[in-house]
């Protein structure tokens, strides 16, 4: 393992691209002060250049070397949630990072991932890494080594492997903007409004898509563009649909169907003559399992012979469900 990390770190120092695991999804890493390397991330992913990248650091203390200022609220967020799935938007010192990394803005999103190998990798490189999801832009994010290799085998220098079958959380980090007296959530994730308010003691507000796009500059990834989409159309099934509703909708389709749902629905529907593939989100009501398996399920079913993917929705009013529903809503082409 040390040899693998040494080799990966040397490659990154030389401007190469190396994917790395985190607790959320795999990231496509490049050293954050090398403009050519960062531009290569955009080119390799097919990512729009106005979509900023998150800066991955190895410690809370290191942020103060790169941020122009760190407010008490931002410091409290770091101390409470790092290492972990929270990205914090901060003003940066001029000339710190490659301009492409921040889409030319004077702010950057900082995150300290909860993954020992990746923290050690950043330490060995000696400088923060950019790390957008290691997938082709617009496709479901990668939550396993196999997903990264599917998209980038032979296109990047390598991947730092992890031992788990899937990453622990399965969707990208929560992105927040600390303001004077409250916190704006730019992208929902595992760290919810309730968790932030309880931990920090100030209000938190989730910006709507309209509020995000009203700003001239997009401060957070995952806001402006369509994401997470397999090649087939995705039909989002509302959380309150009954089994009978599912059966009726399946019957309406002339094409073969694949189902991504809790196991109880899979068990009941997998023998339907039009259902050619299925993937379980886990036990009914286990939102953490559903979130962890969402991208893996979309990727698995994309490889099936199905022409349509039907995916189970969760209750969007429940704070713990919002990360799952945010990603699924962006992947969906229809809502039933």
Protein Blocks (a to p, Z undefined) as FASTA:
>chain_A
ZZmmmmmmmmmmnopacddddfkbccddddfkbmklmmmmmmmnopafklccddddfbfk
lmmmmpmbdcfklmmmmmmmpgcjddcdddddehkbcfklnnopabdcdddddbfklmmm
mmmnopacddddfbdehiacdfbfklmmmmmgokanbdcddfbfbdfkopacddddddfk
bccdfbgcfbdfklmmmmnopacddddfklmmmpmbdfbghklpcehiafbdcddddfkl
cfklmmmmmmmpmbdcdddddfklmmmmmmpmklmbdcdebjehilmlmmmmmmmmmmmm
mmmmbfbdcdddddfkbmklmmmmmmmmmmpmbdZZ
